[in-house]
Amino acid sequence: MKGSIIIVSFFVVGVLLGRFVDIPNLLTAEEPTLYALYALMFLVGISIGSDKKALEALKHQNFKIILVPLATIIGTLAGSALISLVISGKSLTDCLAVGSGFGYYSLSTIFITQYKGAELGTIALVSNILRELIALLAAPLLARYFGKLAPISVGGATTADTTLPIITKFCGKEFVIISIVHGILIDLSVPFLVTFFCTV
Amino acid sequence: MIIVISLMVCGIILGYAFKERNLKFVQKLINYAIFLLLFLLGITVGANGDVMNNLHSIGSDALLITLAAVAGSVLCAWGVYRFFFMTTK
């Protein structure tokens, strides 16, 4: 809990700074975030490689690993379909297309803006950023109350990169391989599902 | 993403090679890197006028879809965890 609050405060301070202070372009550019991510992944690699339990987990993987991305896709689509009944002015396929971003906001926003216009594109951007934020901020709570796969499933397409460190921290290193495989498979599904729901 | 994964593979090989050494400082560095990443992500979100100004009008739809999608994933992931993963522990 303490870890999560510290993380949230770093984020909130960042938002306030970005909103109210004239931040040099250097900090809002993609590069610093990218390099921080690279450093993080390298460090996470070291901590996995030096962990003897992680190797054991890798040996015991089997077909079950495929169930995790399946659960993510089925759950996300079911939830998005249900909520389309509540949201006025948005069709079933609109909601399914936004949901199929799985947190991959850059790609899904581009696709949806192209096929469905800027409004739904912006909704996709905000929705998928929110999904990534929820995955980052709620990971400890999700892992505690809904099992170690819940943060991975919520992380969607981001579990092979941005949310991997946080998943490693709160789910344990034995879930790292699952998280990476999940992230890669969901990543691959995004362009297919988004274009499918935009064109049907 | 290829760069990210290759960096991690390099880390894993290094970590494996030095696994008998004391690597506790790595965990500390990971925490600092997470803080930095979230801070930078916050700045990007705060400085993005499109995201901040449209949050009121477009935000509610986006929030509803996200919450529904997240709730669905959590339920399915919980089911898969209970029936397929808990026994392996």
Interface residues (C-beta under 8 A of the other chain):
Chain A: G3 I6 I7 F10 F11 V12 V13 G14 V15 L16 L17 G18 R19 F20 I23 L27 T28 P32 T33 A36 L37 Y38 A39 L40 M41 F42 L43 V44 G45 I46 S47 I48 G49 S50 D51 K52 H60 K64 L67 V68 L70 A71 T72 I74 G75 T76 L77 A78 G79 S80 L82 I83 V86 I87 K90 C95 V98 G99 E119 T122 I123 A124 L125 V126 S127 N128 I129 L130 R131 I134 L136 L142 F146 G147 K148 L149 A150 I152 S153 V154 G156 A160 D161 T162 P165 I166 K169 I180 I184 D187
Chain B: M1 I3 V4 I5 L7 M8 V9 C10 G11 I12 I13 L14 G15 Y16 A17 F18 K19 R21 L23 V26 Q27 L29 I30 N31 A33 I34 F35 L36 L37 L38 F39 L40 L41 G42 I43 T44 V45 G46 A47 N48 D50 V51 M52 N54 L55 I58 G59 D61 A62 L63 L64 I65 T66 L67 A68 A69 V70 A71 G72 S73 V74 L75 C76 A77 W78 G79 V80 Y81 R82 F84 F85 M86 T88
